[in-house]
Amino acid sequence: MSIKHWPEQERPREKLMSKGAESLSDAELLAIFLRVGIKGVSAVELARQAIQHFGGLRSLMSASKEEFCACIGFGEAKFVQLQAVQEMTKRHLNEQLIREDVFTSAELVKTYLKTHLQMSPREVFAVLFLDSQHRLIQYKELFYGTIDAAAIYPREIVKAALKANAAACILAHNHPSGVAEPSQADIQITSRIKKALELVDVRLLDHFVIGDGSPISLAERGQI
């Protein structure tokens, strides 16, 4: 049965308008993005099938063009739309951090970092360079690794901080496995970077590890 014949309170668009986007399932959100299904398959069912095929919304959104377009009912136009939506989200959050003190916007920082790093299939090490008011100067991805490792060079972080004229930094990296628990290596490299930055009078505020769920802050755990 077509979605337009469903009870109004069960239709994804009407449900979003009345209860908010957070009330929708992953499949319902994706169905709104798709707009239409295919012959004999509603947009919601098509979305469910796609999420099941990819093993989750995260994997679907980080899929390559070839993987995405190979899914029934998807195509290049939808892939382009998805990339545009993700980039608009990043730019919107970037504008907010440029205006706000990150100390008073902890949840915004976490959302920003998740948006940039959570979907990556490989490990990425990034730095937020901040001014003396702790507002964002620049987000920069500095190191890339395999699925479980990345070579980090404190000297390169110091050079980038000086180039950006940063007064403070926040480190972040993702765990592609989805398990955000910091490793002993994460804690050790954080200590090395902090000491290197102190030599040029740049303060290290935090190091976030991004996985599934909420990012983990080493500062909140007293590990910086």
Phi and psi in degrees as a GROMACS rama.xvg file:
@    title "Ramachandran Plot"
@    xaxis  label "Phi"
@    yaxis  label "Psi"
@TYPE xy
-64.0997  149.22  SER-2
-58.966  -33.4418  ILE-3
-64.911  -15.5912  LYS-4
-95.5828  -2.34147  HIS-5
-72.6094  157.945  TRP-6
-56.4184  141.303  PRO-7
-55.3059  -39.08  GLU-8
-70.2135  -10.9112  GLN-9
-101.146  -8.85849  GLU-10
-76.6499  130.768  ARG-11
-53.4946  -45.3182  PRO-12
-65.11  -45.6486  ARG-13
-66.3585  -36.8394  GLU-14
-64.7622  -41.1087  LYS-15
-62.6459  -44.1598  LEU-16
-64.821  -35.8911  MET-17
-89.6198  -31.4268  SER-18
-118.754  -9.85265  LYS-19
95.6981  154.668  GLY-20
-61.7223  -30.8892  ALA-21
-66.9044  -15.6886  GLU-22
-82.3637  -10.4402  SER-23
-88.8076  149.157  LEU-24
-76.0395  168.772  SER-25
-57.5562  -42.815  ASP-26
-65.0751  -38.6749  ALA-27
-68.0795  -40.0989  GLU-28
-62.9269  -44.5109  LEU-29
-65.4489  -35.5461  LEU-30
-62.5063  -38.9413  ALA-31
-63.8831  -39.1315  ILE-32
-64.3087  -42.4651  PHE-33
-69.8506  -34.3741  LEU-34
76.3564  -46.6812  ARG-35
-135.257  157.102  VAL-36
-95.9909  -151.174  GLY-37
-124.597  173.915  ILE-38
-54.5488  120.847  LYS-39
82.3826  -1.95953  GLY-40
-133.19  120.655  VAL-41
-69.7919  164.939  SER-42
-61.834  -37.62  ALA-43
-66.9339  -43.6267  VAL-44
-66.9333  -38.5812  GLU-45
-61.7476  -41.0294  LEU-46
-64.8734  -41.7275  ALA-47
-60.4044  -44.5467  ARG-48
-62.5393  -40.2214  GLN-49
-66.9866  -43.6366  ALA-50
-63.5524  -40.6887  ILE-51
-64.5325  -40.8689  GLN-52
-60.8838  -43.1585  HIS-53
-85.9504  -13.2274  PHE-54
86.4587  12.1714  GLY-55
145.919  161.692  GLY-56
-65.4297  -36.1603  LEU-57
-59.5233  -47.9459  ARG-58
-66.6521  -35.8515  SER-59
-63.286  -45.3817  LEU-60
-71.8504  -20.9562  MET-61
-101.863  7.38683  SER-62
-66.6459  150.773  ALA-63
-70.4977  166.293  SER-64
-57.2897  -43.4585  LYS-65
-64.6851  -43.7217  GLU-66
-65.9725  -42.8267  GLU-67
-64.7106  -48.3956  PHE-68
-71.7635  -18.0249  CYS-69
-76.6153  -12.8569  ALA-70
-78.5715  133.817  CYS-71
-57.9034  130.678  ILE-72
88.2568  -4.94261  GLY-73
-107.417  167.489  PHE-74
-171.513  -174.859  GLY-75
-62.2129  -39.4962  GLU-76
-61.7085  -43.1028  ALA-77
-67.3125  -37.6425  LYS-78
-62.0199  -44.4716  PHE-79
-62.7145  -42.3536  VAL-80
-59.5767  -43.7966  GLN-81
-63.5592  -42.4534  LEU-82
-63.4455  -38.4476  GLN-83
-65.528  -42.7666  ALA-84
-61.7579  -45.0537  VAL-85
-64.4249  -39.8359  GLN-86
-69.2631  -38.1308  GLU-87
-61.9457  -39.1066  MET-88
-61.8851  -45.5042  THR-89
-60.6241  -44.0512  LYS-90
-68.8018  -36.1441  ARG-91
-62.6811  -46.8543  HIS-92
-66.8742  -36.013  LEU-93
-60.9896  -43.9768  ASN-94
-62.5881  -37.5116  GLU-95
-65.7386  -42.5909  GLN-96
-70.5244  -27.5387  LEU-97
-65.3955  -30.4051  ILE-98
-92.5871  -20.4694  ARG-99
-114.719  152.332  GLU-100
-73.7269  122.204  ASP-101
-64.2393  -23.7772  VAL-102
-64.254  -29.5615  PHE-103
-98.2876  6.72788  THR-104
-134.145  46.4163  SER-105
-58.8696  -42.7597  ALA-106
-68.0527  -35.5993  GLU-107
-64.0665  -41.464  LEU-108
-61.2257  -45.0341  VAL-109
-62.0624  -43.8858  LYS-110
-63.2281  -42.1568  THR-111
-59.1923  -47.6222  TYR-112
-68.7986  -38.5538  LEU-113
-62.2315  -42.0359  LYS-114
-61.2841  -37.3236  THR-115
-81.5083  -34.158  HIS-116
-115.714  -24.3461  LEU-117
-62.9276  -33.2339  GLN-118
-85.186  -8.20571  MET-119
-68.5371  133.178  SER-120
-78.8451  -8.14569  PRO-121
-126.187  164.978  ARG-122
-75.2076  131.902  GLU-123
-126.627  133.387  VAL-124
-111.361  120.465  PHE-125
-126.15  162.414  ALA-126
-134.32  135.815  VAL-127
-95.9899  117.082  LEU-128
-93.9557  128.759  PHE-129
-121.214  153.562  LEU-130
-86.017  -172.839  ASP-131
-68.0914  -17.3767  SER-132
-95.4511  8.17701  GLN-133
61.7777  34.3736  HIS-134
-100.854  151.774  ARG-135
-67.6908  127.27  LEU-136
-94.173  -46.939  ILE-137
-160.788  141.517  GLN-138
-104.147  128.796  TYR-139
-138.852  127.501  LYS-140
-89.4018  120.787  GLU-141
-106.079  -34.3526  LEU-142
-135.024  145.226  PHE-143
-130.148  142.463  TYR-144
-132.534  -166.691  GLY-145
-80.9571  -164.314  THR-146
-68.1555  -17.9563  ILE-147
-135.088  13.0304  ASP-148
-158.967  152.139  ALA-149
-148.294  136.262  ALA-150
-83.6814  120.174  ALA-151
-110.555  132.777  ILE-152
-121.132  105.237  TYR-153
-53.8247  -35.9933  PRO-154
-58.8877  -38.8122  ARG-155
-68.5318  -33.1411  GLU-156
-68.4148  -42.3055  ILE-157
-61.4622  -45.226  VAL-158
-59.6718  -43.4903  LYS-159
-67.4061  -36.5202  ALA-160
-65.6912  -42.1378  ALA-161
-65.7024  -40.4006  LEU-162
-63.3807  -36.4229  LYS-163
-83.4558  -5.38423  ALA-164
56.4461  43.4969  ASN-165
-81.334  145.755  ALA-166
-99.4432  -19.2173  ALA-167
-154.72  164.173  ALA-168
-140.665  152.657  CYS-169
-125.81  127.749  ILE-170
-93.0004  154.452  LEU-171
-157.09  142.27  ALA-172
-150.096  158.417  HIS-173
-104.08  155.311  ASN-174
-111.308  103.009  HIS-175
-56.5644  -21.4519  PRO-176
-66.9265  -19.3166  SER-177
94.8683  -12.8271  GLY-178
-90.0749  112.051  VAL-179
-85.8112  -4.07237  ALA-180
-56.5098  122.152  GLU-181
-63.7611  140.572  PRO-182
-88.8753  168.678  SER-183
-62.3767  -34.9032  GLN-184
-63.8662  -37.7079  ALA-185
-60.7386  -43.0368  ASP-186
-67.9771  -40.7126  ILE-187
-67.4613  -43.5006  GLN-188
-68.5485  -31.5718  ILE-189
-62.3547  -43.2849  THR-190
-62.8225  -41.5031  SER-191
-64.3348  -43.026  ARG-192
-66.8354  -41.1277  ILE-193
-58.9799  -45.6403  LYS-194
-64.3646  -39.2853  LYS-195
-65.8437  -40.9071  ALA-196
-68.9028  -34.2589  LEU-197
-61.3932  -29.521  GLU-198
-65.3723  -23.9401  LEU-199
-113.566  19.066  VAL-200
61.904  40.0023  ASP-201
-114.761  127.889  VAL-202
-89.0883  132.986  ARG-203
-92.4312  116.778  LEU-204
-88.5455  -36.2153  LEU-205
-168.975  167.454  ASP-206
-139.807  116.944  HIS-207
-101.823  137.886  PHE-208
-108.303  125.134  VAL-209
-105.384  126.129  ILE-210
-145.79  -147.848  GLY-211
-76.7667  148.382  ASP-212
79.4718  -161.792  GLY-213
-74.4529  138.362  SER-214
-58.9617  148.139  PRO-215
-98.2053  130.127  ILE-216
-100.376  122.04  SER-217
-69.5946  -29.9808  LEU-218
-66.0399  -41.7072  ALA-219
-63.9138  -27.1494  GLU-220
-89.6909  0.572346  ARG-221
72.0117  27.0563  GLY-222
-104.836  15.1652  GLN-223
